[in-house]
Amino acid sequence: MTLFGTAGIRGPVAERVTPELAMAVGRAAGRDGDRFVVGRDGRDTGPALAAAMEAGLESSGANVVRVGQLPTPALAFASRGRRGVMLTASHNPPEDNGIKLFDDGVEYARDAEERIEERVDGENATVSWDEWGDGHTAAVLDDYRDAVAAYARGLGGEAEPGTEPLTDLRIAVDCGNGMGGLATPQVLRALGAEVVAVNANVDGRFPGRPSKPTPETLTEFLSLLADGSFDLGIAHDGDADRIVVATGDGEVVHEDTVLAMLAGHYTRLSDATDPVVVTTPNASARIDERVEEAGGRVERVRLGALHEGIAREREAGDEGTEVVFAAEPWKHIHTAFGGWIDGVTSAAVVSTLVADAGGLAALREPITERPYRKVSVDCPDEAKPGAMERLGTSLPEAFPKGEVDTDYGVRIDLPDGSWVLVRPSGTEPYVRVYAESDDVDTLVDEATSVVETAVAAGR
């Protein structure tokens, strides 16, 4: 059984992420350690799945700390020195839910996920009754918010408690009825900003807007910004690991531009002789340009495996190597703060950089923003392996002058600096096409045609 995608286990609670599965995963994970923190997002199905997960963990001998509703990054923060489980489907619709596992603040690597899958498939019995663990409730959200604010004050260095670097900023935050409402407005206010929060009440049915923040779902929020009374806009998904940044007049800043801002900042901030930024194959070359200009290098790893890329670079590097930042579009790991994806910390750091630069425009100005597009081609999950196998041949044939990389999907780098990447989604029934080029529409159309032919051949 393949349970884990690129971001834990996700799917409809009626068919996939059932209480039975949560209990089975809990029994399997409980064999990895004796202490777990368990949290959940605001979805209606969260309490039942959390109860099943706790039962599975305790019946395998683990002790459980229940931390209730909180952002996924806050759960990861709480899992330092122990293990953690977050019940969330992130940006998926309300009928879905999911399971994410953490070890000492870091998501489970692929080999650990495979170990859980094997246990769920095989013998997964409870331990003897007198070896069962127990549980208690604890509050961790205040500690997390305080830690994020302290980190942003010094941008990873020393700062006086109570410093308010955002005093002159007015920021709008769309929390999307998700977990961001419990953390981001509070952190930004602690840093001195004037904050207007919308959709800040937690509601697992996401009545304000769909949980995934996109230019289409953020229409009302962007209209609010367009009146020009804000310096910055920030939006989150359901569990606040993702962040979208918008200008004060309602323009969504491209996710790779945000990544390039942060990557360049952290590279310049580092005093390491070999500062490294880890990102993914679908990330723009604008990131490489900013990091290399600041004296660092960029390394890529498969989508959904930033934590594995960080570990790889740390293991392969010498004493002068430092992974200063890791990110894929929308999701960032601030490595000096912690080993997890953290949209709340991104909100605080981006806001602090904006204040320091005198505005968002000054941060964007040095970044070359070439045309970039992403397209999704319908493809059932069971058809993805065959389609990708065919694309390993047909896509290079369609672009014979390109350099081919098949490590993480199929990526073609063309002589003029353009590139196209095709990879299967790990969470949705699509094959994704990513491209960057001065003539991006033509490149996308050509690649999409090849993908559609490859998918159709398997039907």
N, C-alpha and C positions, 0 to 999 in steps of 0.2 A: 504494500500500500504506500502511495506517495501522498503524504499529508502536507508537507511544507512547500510553500511557494517562495517567492523572493522576499516576502515579508511575513514570515510565520505561517500560521494556518488561518485561512479565511473562507467564508462561504455562507450560504443560507442556513439558518438555524433549523429549518424544517427538514433539511436533507443531509447537511454535512457537519456543521458545528453544533452537534446535539449535546445535551447533558451527558449522554452515554460516552460520547467521544471525549468530552472534557474530563470525565472521571478516569477514563482509560489513560489519557495523556498525563493526568495528575499522578496516577499510580506509577507510570513509566518514569516520569521526571523525578518523582520523590526518591527514587533509588540513586539519584546523582548527588544528593546532599541532605543535610538534616535540618536546614533552615530556609524557608521561602517567605517572601512577601508576595501577597496577591492583591492586585488592584483591578479596576474595571473602568470603562468609560460610561457614558450616560445612556446607553441603549437599554430598551425595556427588557431585553433578554439577559442583561448582564448579571442581575442578582442570582438567577437560577444557575447560570453557567459557573459563576464564582463559587456557589455552594457545592456544585458537583466537583469542580476542580479542587476545592479545599478537602472534600471527602476523599478524593483520590490520593492527594498528597499525604494526608494524615494516615490513611490506611496503608500507606507504604512505609510509614515510620517517620515522616518529616513533620516538623513543627511549623505552623503557619502563622504569619502576622497579617491580619486583614487591614488594609489601608484604605479601602473604599474607593470612591470616585476620585480620579486625579488624572492629569495628563500622562501619556506614556513616558515622556522623559522624566517625570517625577517618580514614576515607578522604577525606572532604570536607576535613578539617583538613589532610591531607597534600597536597591538590590546590591549596592556595594558591600563587599565582605560577606555576601551570602548569595542566594539565588532568588529569582523573581519570576512571576507570571503576570502578564497583562491580558485581560479579556477585552479585546477591541478589534473592530474591523476597519479602523482608521477612517478612510474617506469613502468606504463602501456604503450602500444604501441601508436604511434602518432594519430591513429584514435579515441582514447579514450580521455575523459576529465573527470573532477570531481569537486566536491564542498566540501570544508571543512569549518566548522564554528568554531569560537573562541569567548570566553568570557573572557576578561581580561587576555589574554595570554595563555589560557587553552582551549583545544578542548572541544566542547560540550559533556557533559555526555549523557549516553543513555536516561535518562528521558527527557532531552532537545531535543534530536533528535526525540524521539517519539512525543513530542509536535509539532514539525515542520511537521512531517508526518501527524498528525491529521488535522492540519490546511490546508495542501495541499489537503488532501482528502475531507475536508469539505468546509464551506464557507470561502473564502479567498479573499474577495473583497478589492478594494483600498479604501483609506480614501477620504474624501471630497477634492475637488480640492484645496481649500485654506489651507489644512493641509499637502500638499505634502512637502517632504523635498527637499533639494538642494544638490549640490555637488561641490567639488573643487579638484584640484590636489596638491599633496605634495610629497616631496622626503624624504625617510626614510632610504635608503640603507647605506648612509655614517654613520649615527648615529648607525645603527646596527653593521656595521663592526668595528667601533671604540669601541663599548661596548664589542664585543667578544674579541678583542685584549686586552683590559684592563683587562677583566676577566682572560684570559689565563696568562697574565703576573704575576698575583698574585695567580693563581689557586683558585680564590674565596676570596683571602685576599687583603691586601693593596700592591700596587706596584707603583713605580715611572713611570709616563708617559714617553713613549719613550724607556723603557727598551726593549732590544732585546735578549730574551733568546734563540733564535734559530739561532744565528749567525753562528754556526759551522755546521748547517744541510743543506743538499741539498735534496730537496723533489720534487718528481714528482707527479702531480695532474691530474687525468683524470676527466674532468668535464662532459663528456658525452653529450656535446652540450646543457646542461641544466643550471639551475640557479646557480649551484656551481661556474660557471665561473665568476659570478658577485660578488663573496664574498670570497671564500676560498683562491685563490692565493693572493688576496690583503691583507687578514688578515695575512697569513703566512709571506708575505714579510714585513708587518709592524712589525712583531715580529723578523725580522732579517734573515729569511731563504732565501737561494737561491732556487727559485722555477722555475721549468719547467712545464708549463701547456699545456696539449693537449686536443683537442676537447673543447676548452674554448670559442668558438663562440657560441652564442645562436642560435639554429635552432630547431624548434619544430618538425621537421621530423626525428631528431636524425640520421643524415647520418654517423656519426663517428662510432657509435656502438648502439645496442639496449639500451634503457634507464635503464634497470635493470642491475646493475653491478654484474656479477657473474664470476667465474673463466673462464667460456666458452666465455662470451662476452668481457672479458678483455684481451684476448690472446695477442693482439698487445701491449697493455700497459705493460703487464707482461714481454714481450720480451724486451721492452725498459728498464725496470728495471734490466733485467738479465745481462746487461753489467757491472753491479757492480759499476756504478758511482754515485748512489744515496744512501742515508741513509734510505729512507722511501718512500713508495708509498701510495697515497690516491685516492680513486675513489668515485664518488657520483652518485646518481640516478637523475632523471629529475628535481626534485624540491629541492634537497640537504637536505632532512631530513635524508636520509640514508648515511652511510659511510662504505666503505670497506678499510681495511688496508692491505698493502703488505710489505714484507721485501725488503731490498735493492737489493736482487738478484732475485726478481720476484715470491716469494711464497706468496699466499694469507694467511693471518693469520686468523684462524677460528674466526668467529664472536663472539662465546662465550668466547674465550680467550681474545679478546678485551674487552668484557663486564666485564670479571673477573679482568682484569688490572684496569679498571676504578672504578669498585665497591670496590676493595680492597683499592685503593688510597683514595677514598672519605671517606671510613670508617675509615681509619687511620688518615685522616685529621681532622675528627670531634672530638670535645670535648664533645659531648652529651653522657649521660649515657646510652642511648638506640638508637644507630644509626641503621637505617633500610634501606635496599635496596629492592626496589620493582621490581620484574621481572615477567616473564610469565611461564606457565607450560612447554613450549618447550625449556626452557633455561637449560643449562648443570649444573650438580652438582659441576663443577669446580668453579662456582660462589659462591655457598654456602661455599665451602672450604676456599676461599680467604677472604670472609666477616667474617666468624666465627673466622678465625685465627686472624683477625684484631679487634675482639671484638664486632662485630655487628651481626645482624640477617637478614635473607632473608624472604620476604613474596611474595606470588605469586597472580596474578590477571589474568583474562582472556585476551587473545591476543587482542590488540587494545584498551585496557582500562587502560593503565598505569596511566593516570590522575585520574581515579576513584580509583585506588589502592593507590595513594598518598593521596587523600582526605580521604579514609577509614582509613589509618594508622595514619594520623594526628588527626582524630577525635577520634580514639580508644585509642591513646597513652596518656601518662601523660606528665608533663612538661619536662621530660628528653628525650622524644622521638623526634627524628629528622629524616626525610626521606632525606638521604644524596645523593641518586642517584636512578634513575629508568630507566629501559631499557628492551627492548626485542631485540633479535638478529638483528643487523644492525642499530637499532634506539635507541637513548639515550636522556634522559631528565637530564640536569644538574641543579638540583633543586635550587642550590644557585644562579644560573644565571637567570633561568626562568622556567615556567611550561610547556614548549613545547619541542617536539622532535627536535633536532638540530644537523644536521650533520656537519655544519660549525664549531660550537663550539667544537664538538668532534674532528674534524681535528686539531684545535688549541691546545686543551688540550692534546691529544695523542702525538702530536709533542713535546709539552713542557715536557711531562713526559719522552719521549725518550731522549731528550737532557739532562735532569736532571740525568737520569740513565746511560748515557754514551752509549746508543744504545738500539735498540728494543729487542735484544736477552736477555739483562739483565732484562727487564720487563717480558719476557715470562718464564724465567728460573724457577721461583717458582711455576708455574701453571702446574698442572697435566692434560695433554691433552689426555683423553681416546678417543678411536674411537667413532665417532658420525656420524650418517647419517640421512638424510631427504629424503623421497620418496613421490612423488605425484601420487595418484591413480585417474584416470579420473572418474568424477561423476558430472552429470548435477546439477545445483542449486536446481531444484525442487525435486531431488532424495536424497538430503543430509539429510533432517529430518528423513526419513524412514531408511536410511542406518545407521545413528548414533543411532537410537533407537535399531536397531538389534545388533549393536556393543556393546551396553551397556550390553548385555547378552553374545554374542559370544566371545568377546575378553577376559573377565574374565574366561570363560570356557576354552579357549585355554591356559591360564597361571594360573592354579588353585592355585599355591603357592604364587601368587603375591598379594600385597595390592592395592585395587582399589580406584581410586578417579575419580568421574564423574562431578566435579565442572566445568571444562573447557575442555570438550571433554571426552575421556576415557583414563586415565593414569594408567598404571600398574607398580608398583615398586616391583622388585624381590628381593629375599633374599640376592643375591650376590652383590647388589648395582646397578645392571642394571635397566633400566627403558625404557618403551615405551609409547608414547603418540599418540593418534589418534584424529584428530579434523578436522572439515570442514573448508576449506578456506573461508574467508569472502569476497574475491575479485575475485577469479578465480574458474573455474569449477573442483575443485579437493577436495579430502579428503587427508589430509597430514598425513604421518606416520613419527614420530621422534623417534630415539632410541639412547641410549648410553650404550655401553657394551664392554668388552674385546673381545667378539665374536659378534660384531655388525651385521655382514652380516647375520648370522643365525637368530638372533633376528628379523631383518628387514624382512627377507624372510618369517618367520612364521607369523608375524603380517600383512604383506601385503597380504598374502594369505587369511587371515581372512577378511580383508577389502574388497578385490575383491569379495569374496563370498557374503558379506553383500550388496555391491552395486548391484551385479548381481541379487540378489533376488528381487529387486524392479523394474526390467525392464520387 
